Amino acid sequence: MAFEHHWKTERSFWLDGPEVCESHLAEAACMVFPAPVGILTGTAINESLAEAPRWSEVEFDEESETVSQDTVVLAYRATGQSGDDDPYTAYCSTTYVREGDAWKLLSHQQTPV
């Protein structure tokens, strides 16, 4: 299985606007961010990401993929830059599930480094 599509979608979640969430989130999605954001589910994900400043650039390192039937897990170290702020670095994991012909983000978690 080629994972380019999954990595492109993952990068879009970091860099692009809320339309990415609307088209690529599973209905039962859950995201876990460092405090003060915490655990987000349902419409809280779209609302939070729509209000959050976008990253101007992001770099992925230590990339890993795992696949099992209709599930793909991406694991990686991300370093994001937003304006003049200090870079943000975190270990991340994202789980995508196949819904019909589309891959949807079911779970995303970040652990700051």
Order of alpha helices (4+ residues) and beta strands (2+ residues): alpha-alpha-beta-beta-alpha-beta-beta-beta-beta
